[in-house]
Amino acid sequence: MLAFVKVEAAGNDFVLIDALEGRRENWPALAQRLCDRHFGIGADGLLLVQPSSARMAKARGKPLFRMRMFNPDGSEDMCGNGLCCVSAYLYCEGFVRDLSFFIQTLSGACQVVIAVKAWRVFRSVQVNLGPPLLRGAQIPAATDASRVLDYPLNIGGRTVPVTALSTGTPHAVVFSENLSEVEALGPQIMAHPFFPAQASVSLVKVEGENRLVARTWERGGVGESLSCGTGAAAILAAAHLKGLTGREADVIYPGGTLHVRWDCNGDLWLSSPVNDVFEGGIQAGKRK
């Protein structure tokens, strides 16, 4: 029997498995099975909590733990909301006592900060996603541009201005008054040849200098998620680069509000609410 915890951050939901004792499974295949919303538990991704590697233990902050996230299609990716969920799990289960610590991720060692009052965890976690990658080759995107701002992408004979960057995973941001278009534009932009590794796609409406309303279509077999942590970070960075906001804003998603700050050191900080949904156990073998 494999124990799990169902967790969510502003509606972005995950199956979290504690693999600190070194348990080994075919994690990509298990992610496909568990994330299925009809025949599995249902989630936007599978989170693993593992010990950090010996190499990373010598890195910045000496992280003792590692987060891995697998999409519903089995691909491994970086995940901001997932990092918030893993951080809260480690603190609430007593694996860490410090309010600030580091976790190894696909993007390197990330600092996390737990918010508490009277030694009770407010289900809000702040994580440092590091600086955004802006150059086309870093995203990756099919351009040598140092910044990909309002790139004219041809979508079905229509020119869509796309701002692209990476916040640990590729993102394409489109500023629009019609957020419902994410259902049509999201899959097309995500799979466009301009993004060789695909990209998650956010449609964003600016409602004020510190208020952005968004919907995100995620790569990796997720489709539209109720919120996206790395997506919110990409949205704030894109909006600031275009002069639409300051360096800090709330990103309002259908599932809740995420807060993003781009600090003076160039790092993007994501604040996300985190909640446990339920606990359970599953047979790790193949479905019969």
C-alpha positions in Angstrom: 0.0 0.0 0.0 1.3 3.4 -1.0 0.1 6.3 1.3 -0.6 9.7 -0.3 -2.0 13.1 0.7 -4.2 15.1 -1.7 -3.2 18.8 -1.5 -4.1 21.9 -3.3 -2.9 25.5 -3.7 -5.6 27.9 -5.1 -7.3 24.9 -6.8 -4.1 23.6 -8.4 -4.3 20.1 -7.0 -1.7 17.3 -6.5 -1.2 13.8 -5.2 1.7 14.0 -2.7 3.7 10.9 -1.9 6.3 10.8 0.9 9.3 8.9 -0.6 11.8 9.9 2.0 12.6 6.3 2.9 13.8 5.7 -0.6 10.8 4.0 -2.1 11.2 3.4 -5.9 8.3 3.2 -8.4 7.8 3.9 -12.0 6.8 7.4 -11.1 5.9 8.6 -14.7 3.6 5.7 -15.2 2.1 6.1 -11.7 1.5 9.8 -12.4 -0.5 9.0 -15.5 -2.6 6.5 -13.4 -3.2 8.6 -10.3 -3.8 12.0 -12.0 -6.6 10.5 -14.2 -9.8 12.3 -13.0 -12.0 9.4 -14.1 -10.1 6.3 -13.3 -7.6 7.6 -10.7 -7.5 10.0 -7.8 -7.5 13.0 -10.1 -4.9 15.8 -10.0 -2.9 18.3 -11.9 0.3 16.5 -11.0 2.1 13.9 -8.8 4.4 15.4 -6.1 7.3 13.4 -4.6 9.1 14.3 -1.4 12.6 12.7 -1.5 15.9 13.2 0.2 18.2 15.7 -1.6 21.1 14.4 -3.6 24.6 14.4 -2.0 25.6 16.9 -4.7 22.8 19.3 -3.8 23.4 18.9 -0.1 26.6 20.9 -0.7 24.8 23.6 -2.7 23.2 26.9 -1.7 21.3 26.5 1.6 22.2 22.8 1.9 18.8 21.5 1.0 17.9 18.3 2.9 14.8 17.5 0.8 14.0 17.2 -2.9 10.7 17.9 -4.7 9.8 16.2 -8.0 6.7 16.8 -9.9 5.3 14.7 -12.7 2.5 15.9 -15.0 -0.5 13.8 -15.9 1.2 12.7 -19.1 4.2 11.4 -17.1 6.6 14.2 -18.0 8.7 15.7 -15.2 8.4 19.5 -14.7 9.0 22.4 -12.3 6.0 23.5 -10.3 5.6 26.6 -8.1 2.4 25.7 -6.4 3.7 22.1 -5.9 6.8 23.5 -4.2 4.5 25.5 -1.8 2.6 22.3 -1.0 5.7 20.2 -0.4 7.1 23.0 1.9 4.0 23.1 4.0 4.0 19.2 4.2 7.6 19.2 5.5 6.9 21.8 8.1 3.5 20.5 9.3 4.9 16.9 9.6 7.8 18.1 11.6 10.6 17.3 9.2 11.8 20.8 9.5 11.6 23.3 12.3 13.1 26.4 10.7 10.6 28.8 9.1 13.0 29.3 6.1 14.8 26.4 4.4 15.8 25.2 0.9 14.4 22.4 -1.2 16.1 20.8 -4.3 14.0 21.1 -7.4 14.4 20.7 -11.1 15.5 24.3 -11.2 18.0 24.0 -8.4 17.9 24.9 -4.7 14.8 27.0 -4.0 14.3 29.0 -0.7 10.9 28.6 1.0 9.4 30.7 3.8 6.6 29.4 6.0 4.2 32.0 7.4 3.1 31.3 11.0 1.3 33.0 13.9 1.3 31.7 17.4 3.2 28.7 16.1 0.3 27.6 13.9 0.9 27.4 10.2 -1.1 29.9 8.2 -1.7 27.9 5.0 0.4 30.3 3.0 3.9 29.6 1.8 6.3 31.9 0.0 8.9 30.3 -2.4 11.7 31.9 -4.3 11.6 30.7 -8.0 14.7 32.6 -8.9 15.2 35.0 -11.8 13.1 34.5 -15.0 14.9 33.4 -18.1 14.2 35.9 -20.9 16.4 35.0 -23.8 14.7 33.0 -26.5 17.2 30.1 -26.4 16.8 29.8 -22.6 13.0 29.5 -22.7 13.3 27.7 -25.2 11.7 29.5 -28.1 12.6 29.6 -31.8 14.2 33.1 -31.7 17.6 34.6 -30.7 15.9 37.6 -29.2 17.2 38.7 -25.8 13.6 39.3 -24.7 10.5 37.8 -26.3 8.0 40.6 -25.9 4.8 40.7 -28.0 6.2 38.2 -30.5 3.7 38.0 -33.5 2.7 34.4 -33.5 0.5 33.1 -36.3 -2.4 31.1 -34.9 -4.9 29.9 -37.5 -4.3 32.9 -39.7 -4.5 35.4 -36.8 -1.6 37.2 -35.3 -1.4 36.9 -31.6 1.2 38.9 -29.7 2.9 36.6 -27.2 5.4 37.4 -24.4 7.5 34.3 -23.6 9.8 33.5 -20.7 10.8 30.7 -18.4 10.1 30.6 -14.6 11.5 27.1 -14.3 9.3 25.9 -17.1 8.3 27.7 -20.4 5.4 30.1 -20.4 3.6 32.2 -23.1 1.6 35.2 -21.9 -1.1 36.9 -23.9 -2.7 40.1 -22.6 -6.4 40.1 -23.6 -9.8 41.3 -22.5 -11.4 37.9 -23.4 -10.0 35.3 -21.1 -12.4 32.6 -22.4 -10.2 32.4 -25.4 -7.7 30.3 -23.4 -9.7 27.3 -24.3 -9.0 27.8 -28.0 -5.7 29.7 -28.0 -4.1 27.7 -25.1 -3.7 24.3 -26.9 -2.6 26.0 -30.2 0.0 28.2 -28.7 1.2 25.5 -26.4 1.9 23.1 -29.3 3.2 25.8 -31.7 6.6 25.0 -33.3 7.8 28.3 -31.9 8.0 26.4 -28.6 10.1 23.2 -29.2 9.4 21.9 -25.7 5.9 23.3 -25.6 4.8 26.1 -23.3 2.0 26.7 -20.8 -0.2 29.5 -21.9 -1.8 32.3 -19.9 -4.4 34.8 -21.0 -4.3 37.9 -18.7 -6.5 40.9 -18.1 -4.9 43.9 -16.4 -7.4 45.4 -13.9 -4.9 47.6 -12.1 -1.3 48.2 -11.4 -1.3 45.5 -8.7 -4.2 43.3 -9.9 -4.1 40.8 -12.8 -6.8 38.4 -13.7 -5.7 35.2 -15.5 -6.5 31.8 -16.8 -3.7 29.3 -17.7 -3.6 26.3 -20.0 -0.8 24.1 -18.8 1.4 21.7 -20.8 2.1 18.1 -19.7 -1.5 16.9 -20.3 -3.0 19.2 -17.6 -5.1 21.5 -19.8 -6.6 24.4 -17.9 -5.7 24.5 -14.3 -7.5 26.5 -11.6 -4.2 28.3 -10.9 -0.6 28.0 -11.8 2.3 29.1 -9.6 5.1 29.4 -12.2 2.4 30.8 -14.5 1.6 33.6 -12.0 5.3 34.4 -11.7 5.6 34.6 -15.5 2.5 36.8 -15.7 3.9 39.3 -13.3 7.3 39.4 -15.0 5.7 39.8 -18.4 3.4 42.6 -17.2 6.2 44.5 -15.5 8.5 44.1 -18.6 5.7 45.6 -20.7 5.2 48.5 -18.2 1.7 47.4 -17.2 2.4 46.8 -13.5 5.0 47.4 -10.8 7.2 44.7 -9.4 4.4 43.2 -7.2 0.9 42.1 -7.9 -2.0 39.7 -7.1 -2.8 37.3 -9.8 -6.5 36.3 -9.6 -7.3 32.8 -10.9 -10.6 30.9 -10.9 -9.2 28.8 -8.0 -7.9 31.7 -5.8 -5.3 34.4 -5.6 -1.6 34.1 -5.9 0.8 36.9 -5.0 4.0 37.5 -6.9 6.9 39.8 -6.1 9.9 40.5 -8.3 12.6 41.6 -5.8 15.5 44.0 -6.3 17.9 41.0 -6.7 15.9 39.8 -9.7 14.2 36.8 -8.0 10.5 36.0 -8.4 8.8 35.2 -5.1 5.5 33.3 -5.2 3.0 33.3 -2.2 0.3 30.6 -2.4 -2.4 29.3 0.0 -2.0 25.6 0.7 -4.6 23.1 2.0 -4.8 19.4 2.6 -7.8 17.8 1.0 -7.7 14.2 2.2 -5.4 11.2 2.9 -5.5 7.7 1.5 -3.7 4.7 0.3 -3.4 3.0 -3.1 -2.0 -0.2 -4.5 1.1 0.8 -6.4 0.9 -2.0 -9.0 -0.8 -1.8 -12.3 -4.5 -1.3 -12.6 -6.3 -4.6 -13.3 
